[in-house]
Amino acid sequence: MTSVLIASAPVRGHVTPLLAVAEALVAAGDGVRFLTGTRYRDQVAATGAEFLPLPAEADYDDRDMDASSLGRRGLKGPAGIRHDMIEIFLKPVPAQLRAVRAAIAAEPTDAVLAESMFGAASVLTGMPRAERPLVVNLGIVPLALKHPDVAPFGLGIKPMSGPIGRLRNAVLTAATERGVFAPVQRFADEIARAVTGRGLSRFFLDWPAGADAIVQFTVPEFEYERRGLPDTVHFVGAVSRARASTGELPGWWPDLTSGRPVVHVIQGTVANHEWTLVEPTVRALADEDVLVVVSTGGRPVETLPVDLPANVRAASFLPYDRLLPLTHVYVTNGGYGGVHYALEHGVPLVVAGRTEDKAEVNARVSWSGAGIDLRTDTPSPGRIADAVRRVLEDGRHRARAAEIGAAIRRSPGPAAVHEILDRALASSPAPA
């Protein structure tokens, strides 16, 4: 039996995908402990894993990050990014590392599996293998490995081939690492020295490059090509697959088979306070011969800021296993999990989001041919209507989404993690 410690920042969009990993490892017979925020205790326990709470200094409520992180409100652009990297990603590192070390001391631990926002992993990967367990990066955001063939992660810039593209990437990488993020890198290096006695061996956001394995939850068809990608990278498909739902369907459900194209729009379960995507989509398509289906991500339908036109149907939650096979276009701000849900069913996308990792997700939607990226958080109704029409009329987006969906359905998903761990442990044995 492999003893595994899963570690996640207390962020819903990061914890939730890892629950599927915990469940798969428990089913494979591994001993699994899950270190994260206290409000996820019950969800972790439901997977069969043992819940371990993060120390208070590393725990926060991601439902209101402005309240959880003093000085964050109103910051935009590079200043906002630097603030988040220091306050949310790096300052919890000492407490996170203390919790990891306590867990390792409490019982033998073969591997630490960390998502990319768990900052302590950037320190762990800089330590000699003899001083730590195996470290595995769980790639629940787009692959962020620094490489000459791609622009720096976070800019949402698609690859450009040839020498000019590689020169562009080199210039952008130098500008971000030595310019925009230079103060953050210095702060990260200071923290690493304080807790381990040695500085970071690489750029702090590129820590997965030092992991013993990277389990990337997508398929190669949806990820940028990189020449000579290391064999530590494993593409396993989407972390979560659509499961058969049992909930009651809304009374308007038969309308979905009326013959009109179905356009589904959702703004996620966190970034849904201002309806900057749902509202303009509803307005954009009010006079179109389509049926617009809105999911409010758990909020009451009554909180929607507009009177719903006759061609709109709405609910707090909807069963995706039943909805997506009937959907012709999926409009979203670009969460990694939701995009893969749509692609699993071969549904083309219109995406509009620039926060968190969404710029990178949405750039891949465009690059892969599976949809249209509006490259903004606040698209106008006119741009949305135009993009939806283009996706409906141009079958190439649907064909490409179907190809990627077929690859996702062929892939093993979280079930592959157990075998990847076994192989990695065999090739990188624990210290004597």
C-alpha positions in Angstrom: 0.0 0.0 0.0 1.3 3.4 -1.0 1.0 6.2 1.7 0.0 9.4 0.0 -0.4 13.0 1.3 -2.5 15.2 -1.0 -2.0 18.9 -0.4 -4.1 21.8 -1.7 -4.6 25.5 -1.0 -8.0 26.1 0.6 -9.5 27.2 -2.8 -12.7 25.5 -3.9 -11.6 25.2 -7.6 -8.4 23.5 -6.5 -9.8 21.3 -3.7 -12.7 19.9 -5.7 -10.7 18.3 -8.5 -8.4 16.7 -6.0 -11.3 15.0 -4.3 -11.6 12.8 -7.4 -7.9 11.9 -7.1 -8.3 11.0 -3.4 -11.3 8.8 -4.2 -9.4 7.0 -7.0 -6.4 6.4 -4.8 -8.5 5.1 -1.9 -10.3 2.7 -4.4 -6.8 1.5 -5.5 -6.0 0.5 -1.8 -3.7 3.4 -1.0 -3.5 5.1 2.3 -4.6 8.7 1.6 -4.4 11.8 3.8 -5.7 15.1 2.5 -4.3 18.4 3.8 -6.4 21.5 3.1 -8.7 24.1 4.6 -11.1 23.2 7.4 -14.3 24.0 5.5 -13.6 21.0 3.2 -13.4 18.5 6.0 -16.7 16.7 5.2 -16.0 16.6 1.4 -12.6 15.0 2.1 -14.0 12.5 4.5 -16.6 11.4 1.9 -13.8 10.2 -0.4 -12.5 7.8 2.2 -9.3 9.9 2.8 -8.2 11.1 6.2 -8.7 14.9 6.6 -5.7 17.0 7.9 -6.4 20.7 8.6 -4.1 23.4 7.4 -2.8 25.7 10.2 -4.8 28.8 10.7 -2.0 30.9 9.2 -2.4 29.0 5.9 -6.2 28.7 5.9 -8.5 31.4 4.4 -11.9 31.7 2.8 -11.6 32.0 -1.0 -15.3 33.1 -1.3 -14.2 36.6 -0.4 -10.5 37.0 -1.2 -10.6 40.8 -0.8 -11.7 40.2 2.9 -9.2 37.4 3.4 -6.3 39.3 2.1 -5.9 42.9 3.4 -4.8 45.4 0.8 -6.0 43.4 -2.1 -9.2 45.3 -2.9 -8.9 47.6 -5.9 -5.5 46.3 -7.1 -5.4 45.5 -10.8 -2.8 44.4 -13.4 0.8 43.6 -12.3 0.3 45.1 -8.9 -2.7 42.8 -8.2 -0.8 39.8 -9.5 2.3 40.5 -7.4 0.0 41.0 -4.3 -1.7 37.7 -4.8 1.5 35.8 -5.5 3.0 37.1 -2.2 0.0 37.2 0.1 -1.9 34.1 -1.2 0.7 31.8 -2.7 3.9 32.5 -0.7 3.1 33.8 2.8 1.4 30.6 3.7 4.4 28.5 2.7 6.1 28.3 6.2 2.8 27.1 7.8 2.1 24.8 4.9 5.5 23.2 5.1 5.2 22.8 8.9 2.0 20.9 8.4 3.5 18.7 5.7 6.5 17.9 7.9 4.2 17.1 10.8 2.2 14.7 8.6 5.4 13.0 7.4 6.7 12.7 11.0 3.3 11.2 12.1 3.6 8.3 9.7 5.7 7.1 6.8 4.8 9.0 3.6 5.8 7.8 0.2 4.5 10.7 -1.9 3.2 14.3 -1.5 0.8 15.2 -4.3 0.3 18.9 -4.6 -1.7 21.2 -6.9 0.1 24.1 -8.4 -1.1 26.7 -6.0 0.2 24.9 -2.9 3.3 27.0 -2.4 5.2 24.7 0.0 5.7 22.3 -3.0 8.0 24.9 -4.6 10.2 24.5 -1.5 9.9 20.7 -1.3 11.0 20.2 -4.9 14.2 22.2 -4.2 15.3 19.8 -1.5 17.4 16.7 -2.3 15.4 13.5 -2.8 17.1 12.0 0.2 15.4 14.6 2.4 11.8 14.3 1.2 9.2 12.0 -0.1 8.4 11.8 -3.8 6.7 15.0 -4.9 4.1 14.9 -7.7 2.4 18.0 -9.2 -1.3 17.5 -9.9 -2.0 19.6 -13.0 -5.5 20.9 -12.5 -4.6 24.1 -14.3 -3.0 24.3 -17.8 0.6 23.0 -18.0 2.8 25.8 -16.8 6.3 24.4 -17.6 8.6 27.0 -18.8 9.8 26.2 -22.3 11.3 28.1 -25.3 8.3 27.1 -27.4 5.7 28.9 -25.2 5.2 32.3 -23.7 5.3 32.7 -19.9 2.4 31.2 -18.1 -0.3 33.7 -17.2 -0.3 36.0 -20.2 -2.7 34.0 -22.2 -0.5 34.3 -25.3 -0.7 31.4 -27.9 2.5 29.9 -29.3 4.2 31.3 -32.3 6.3 28.9 -34.4 9.9 29.4 -35.6 12.9 31.4 -34.5 10.8 34.6 -34.2 8.3 32.9 -31.9 11.2 31.6 -29.6 12.8 35.0 -29.5 9.4 36.6 -28.5 9.0 33.9 -25.8 12.5 34.6 -24.5 12.0 38.3 -24.3 8.6 37.9 -22.6 10.1 35.4 -20.1 12.9 37.8 -19.2 10.5 40.7 -18.8 8.2 38.8 -16.5 10.8 37.0 -14.3 13.3 39.9 -14.1 10.8 42.7 -14.2 7.2 42.1 -13.2 7.9 39.2 -10.8 11.4 40.1 -9.6 10.1 41.3 -6.2 8.0 38.1 -5.8 11.0 35.9 -6.7 13.1 37.6 -4.1 10.4 37.1 -1.5 10.1 33.4 -2.5 13.8 32.9 -2.2 13.9 34.5 1.2 11.1 32.2 2.4 12.8 29.2 1.0 16.1 30.1 2.8 14.3 30.8 6.1 12.5 27.4 6.1 15.1 25.1 4.5 18.4 26.9 4.6 18.7 27.0 0.8 17.2 29.3 -1.9 14.9 28.2 -4.7 16.6 26.5 -7.6 14.2 27.9 -10.3 11.6 30.5 -10.9 8.9 30.0 -8.2 6.0 29.5 -10.6 8.0 26.9 -12.5 8.3 24.6 -9.4 6.5 21.7 -11.2 9.6 21.3 -13.4 11.4 20.1 -10.2 8.7 17.6 -9.3 9.4 13.8 -9.7 6.2 13.5 -11.8 3.6 15.8 -13.3 0.1 14.4 -13.7 -1.6 16.7 -16.2 -5.4 16.5 -16.2 -6.0 17.0 -19.9 -5.1 15.4 -23.2 -2.2 16.4 -25.6 -4.8 17.7 -28.1 -5.6 20.5 -25.7 -2.1 21.5 -24.6 0.6 23.4 -26.3 3.3 21.4 -28.0 6.7 21.6 -26.5 9.7 19.9 -28.1 11.5 17.4 -25.8 8.8 17.4 -23.1 10.3 15.4 -20.2 9.0 11.9 -19.5 7.9 13.0 -16.0 4.9 14.6 -17.7 1.8 12.3 -17.9 -1.3 13.4 -19.7 -4.2 11.4 -18.2 -7.4 13.2 -19.4 -9.9 15.2 -17.4 -9.8 14.9 -13.6 -13.6 14.7 -13.4 -16.0 12.9 -15.7 -19.7 13.4 -16.1 -21.6 11.0 -13.8 -25.2 9.8 -14.0 -27.3 12.3 -12.1 -30.3 11.5 -10.0 -31.7 14.9 -9.2 -35.1 16.2 -10.3 -35.2 18.0 -13.6 -36.7 21.5 -14.0 -40.2 21.6 -15.4 -39.0 23.3 -18.6 -36.6 20.4 -19.5 -38.7 19.2 -22.5 -38.1 22.6 -24.2 -34.5 21.5 -24.8 -35.7 19.1 -27.5 -37.8 21.7 -29.3 -35.5 21.8 -32.3 -33.8 25.1 -31.5 -30.1 25.1 -30.9 -29.3 25.1 -27.2 -26.8 27.6 -25.8 -25.7 27.0 -22.3 -24.1 29.9 -20.3 -22.5 29.6 -16.8 -20.3 31.9 -14.9 -18.9 29.4 -12.4 -19.5 29.0 -8.7 -17.1 31.7 -7.4 -16.8 34.5 -10.0 -20.5 34.9 -10.3 -21.2 38.1 -8.3 -21.6 40.6 -11.1 -23.0 38.4 -13.9 -20.5 40.0 -16.3 -21.0 37.0 -18.7 -24.5 35.8 -18.0 -26.2 39.1 -18.3 -24.7 40.2 -21.7 -25.2 36.6 -23.1 -28.9 36.7 -22.2 -29.2 40.1 -23.8 -27.2 39.2 -26.8 -29.3 36.1 -27.7 -32.8 37.5 -26.7 -33.9 37.8 -30.3 -32.0 34.8 -31.7 -33.7 31.6 -32.7 -31.9 29.7 -29.9 -32.8 28.4 -26.4 -30.5 29.9 -23.8 -30.0 27.8 -20.7 -28.5 29.6 -17.6 -27.0 27.9 -14.6 -26.4 30.3 -11.7 -23.8 28.2 -10.0 -25.8 27.7 -6.8 -27.2 31.2 -6.4 -31.0 31.7 -6.5 -32.3 32.3 -10.0 -34.0 35.4 -8.6 -30.6 37.1 -8.2 -30.2 37.3 -12.0 -30.1 41.1 -12.8 -32.4 41.0 -15.9 -35.9 40.0 -16.7 -35.4 36.7 -18.5 -36.5 36.8 -22.2 -38.9 34.2 -23.5 -36.1 32.1 -24.9 -34.2 31.7 -21.6 -34.5 28.9 -19.1 -32.6 29.1 -15.8 -31.8 27.0 -12.7 -29.4 27.0 -9.8 -27.8 23.7 -10.8 -28.2 21.5 -13.9 -27.3 17.9 -14.5 -24.4 18.1 -17.0 -24.6 14.5 -18.0 -28.0 15.2 -19.4 -27.6 18.8 -20.5 -24.3 18.7 -22.5 -25.4 16.1 -25.0 -28.2 18.5 -25.9 -26.0 21.6 -26.0 -24.8 23.2 -29.2 -22.6 26.0 -27.7 -21.2 26.4 -24.2 -20.5 30.0 -23.1 -18.3 30.2 -20.0 -15.6 32.3 -18.3 -13.2 29.4 -18.8 -12.7 27.2 -15.7 -10.4 24.3 -16.5 -12.9 21.7 -15.2 -16.0 23.1 -16.9 -14.2 23.5 -20.2 -13.2 19.8 -20.1 -16.7 18.8 -19.2 -17.9 20.5 -22.4 -15.2 19.0 -24.5 -15.8 15.5 -23.1 -19.2 15.8 -24.8 -17.8 17.4 -28.0 -19.5 20.8 -27.3 -17.7 23.8 -28.8 -17.1 26.9 -26.7 -17.3 30.7 -26.5 -15.0 31.7 -23.6 -14.6 35.1 -21.9 -12.3 35.3 -18.8 -8.9 36.7 -17.8 -8.7 36.1 -14.1 -6.8 33.3 -12.3 -5.7 30.7 -14.9 -8.6 31.5 -17.2 -6.5 33.5 -19.7 -4.4 30.4 -20.3 -7.4 28.0 -20.5 -9.2 30.2 -22.9 -6.1 30.7 -25.1 -6.0 26.9 -25.4 -9.6 26.8 -26.4 -8.8 29.1 -29.3 -5.4 27.4 -30.2 -7.0 24.0 -30.2 -9.8 25.1 -32.6 -12.5 24.0 -30.1 -14.0 27.5 -29.8 -13.7 31.3 -29.7 -11.8 33.3 -27.1 -13.2 36.8 -26.6 -10.1 37.7 -24.6 -12.0 39.8 -22.0 -13.8 39.5 -18.7 -16.6 41.9 -19.8 -17.7 41.0 -23.3 -20.3 43.1 -25.0 -23.6 41.5 -26.1 -22.7 42.2 -29.7 -19.4 40.3 -29.5 -21.1 37.4 -27.7 -23.9 37.2 -30.3 -21.3 37.2 -33.2 -19.2 34.5 -31.6 -22.2 32.2 -30.9 -23.4 32.6 -34.5 -19.9 31.8 -35.8 -19.7 28.6 -33.7 -23.2 27.5 -34.7 -22.6 28.2 -38.4 -19.0 26.9 -38.7 -18.8 23.2 -38.1 -15.0 23.2 -37.7 -15.3 24.2 -34.0 -17.7 21.4 -33.3 -15.6 18.9 -35.2 -12.5 19.8 -33.3 -14.4 19.7 -29.9 -15.6 16.2 -30.9 -12.0 15.1 -31.6 -10.8 16.4 -28.2 -13.8 14.8 -26.5 -13.0 11.4 -28.0 -9.4 11.7 -26.7 -10.8 12.6 -23.2 -13.2 9.6 -23.2 -10.3 7.3 -24.1 -8.1 8.5 -21.3 -8.0 7.0 -17.8 -8.4 10.1 -15.7 -7.6 10.0 -12.0 -7.5 6.2 -12.1 -4.0 6.5 -13.7 -2.5 8.3 -10.7 -1.9 5.0 -8.7 0.1 3.4 -11.4 2.1 6.6 -12.1 3.0 6.8 -8.5 4.1 3.1 -8.4 6.4 3.7 -11.4 7.8 6.9 -10.1 8.5 5.3 -6.7 10.2 2.4 -8.3 12.5 4.7 -10.4 13.2 7.1 -7.5 13.3 5.0 -4.3 12.8 6.6 -0.9 16.0 7.3 1.1 17.2 4.5 3.3 
